[in-house]
Amino acid sequence: MAMSVGKEDGDDVPMSDINTTPLVDVMLVLLIIFLIAVPVVVESVPIALPKTAYEVRETKPENVELTVRGGPGDSCEVYLGMRPIDSQALLDTAVKKLEDAVKKAGGAENLTEDTMPEVHIRGDVNTPYKCIGGTIFQMQRAGFARVGFVSEPPPGAAVTRL
């Protein structure tokens, strides 16, 4: 290993080139240190995630059963029972259904959690979120406080209650 001070023609001019090998070595060592140290420093908030279980629910006649799926293009299709319904008609129908439930109970003060009608939404697996979210929004505007999703358990899954 020799050090070159100048050119071969006799000029004693110092070289201005930098040897980058030590710089690359230091950068690689720092990269390895940061890759090891960063996961240790990152903290997460401790939370208890919900356990998933399928619970069989009874369908009451006062519940609103909706089916939502994505339509052609970027549209949404909402069905009340087997009948397609648009957004405004859904709101009007939901308000009427809730008013009927209040009258049947003898006033809003007589409604309990058990007698309050619910909305059950069946959504296709390929339905865009905006369709499901818009349906939930319309039902909340109508006054429904409880919205549930109907799902199909995987084959062979046991039905358990939490």
N, C-alpha and C positions, 0 to 999 in steps of 0.2 A: 504494500500500500504506500503510495507516494503522494506528495502534495505538489501540485503544480502552482508555481508562483507567477509565471508569465508565459509568453509565447516562445516558440522554439527559435525565432529569428533573433533572440538576444534582448529584446525589451523586457525589462523587469517591471511589468505592469501587473498589479494584483488582479485576480479574477473577481468579477462581480456576480457570478452565478451562486445561487443558494442551493445547498444540499437539502433536498426535501425529505429524504428518508427518515431522519429523526423526527421531523414534524409529523409525518404520517404515522409513525409508531406511537407518538404521544396522543394523537387524535384517536387512534384505535383503542388505546388503553382507556381514555376518557369515555369513549362510546360504550365500552364494556362495563365500566363502573356505573354509568348512568342507566344502562339497561338493567343492571342488578338492583340499583338503589331506588329507582322510581316506583316499582310495585310495592316496595316496603313503605314508602311515604304516602301513597294514595290510600285514603281511608274512605269507608262508606258508612252511611247511616244505617244502624241496625234496625231492621223491620221484620215483622212476621208476615210472610206472604200467605195468602189464603190457600187452604187446601181445597182442591176441586173434588166435588162429588156430585152425582146426579141425584136430584130429588124429584120424585114424582109429585106433580101438582094436580089438584083436581080443577077441572075447568068448570067454572060457574057460569050460568047463563048470562049474568050481567057483565062478564068480561068481554073486552073487545079483542077479537082475533084478527091480526093483520099479517099479510105476507108481503115481503118486500124483495124485489130483485132488480137487477140492472136491465134496462131496456136497450133498444137499438141505439146506436150512437153513444151519446153520453147521458141518456135520459134514465129516469127511475120509474119503475112500475110498482104501485101499491095496490093491494087487493084487500077489500073488506069482505071476508068470507071468500067467495069465488068471484066477486064482482069488482072490476077495476074501478078505482076511485082517484080523483085528482086531489090536490093539496087543499083547496078551499072546501070542497065537499067533505073531505076527511075531517077538517076542523069543525064544520057545521054538524056533522053526524056525531062526532065525539062530544061536543057541547050538549047536544040533545040527549045523548045517552047518559051523560053525567047528571043533567037536570032531572031526567026520569028516575035515576037512582036516588037522588036527594028527595024527590017527592015520595018515592016508595018508602024511604026510611022515615018520613015524617019531618024532614028538615035536616040541614047540614049538621046541626049539633048532635043528631042521633046516629050519624055515620060513624062506624068504628073501623078499625083496621081490617076486621073480618068481612064487613059488609061493603066496604069501599071497592068499587070495580077496579080491575087491573087491565093493563094492556099487555097482550102477549104477542110478540113479534117473531115471526119465522123469517129468517133472512137466508137467502141463498149464499153459499160459500164464496161465490165470485161477485157478490154485490159490493159496489163501491161504498165506502164509509159515508159519503155525503147522502146517499139514499137512506141508510139506516138512521143517521144523525138527523136528517130533515124530518123523518117520520117521528122520531122521539120528540123533537122540538115542537111539532104540531100537536102532539098529544099532551105535552106539558102546557102548551098555550091553552088547550081546552080545559085543563084543570086536573088531569090525571097525575097522581103522585107516584104511583107504582107502575113501573114498566119492567117486564120480564122478557127474556129471550128463550124461545123454544129451541132445544138442540137435540141431537140424536147421539146417545152414548155410543162409544165404539163397540163393535161386536164382542160379546163375551164379558163386557164390563159389568161388575156387580153394582146394583143400586144400593147406596148407603146413605144414611142420614147423619149429619154432623151434629 
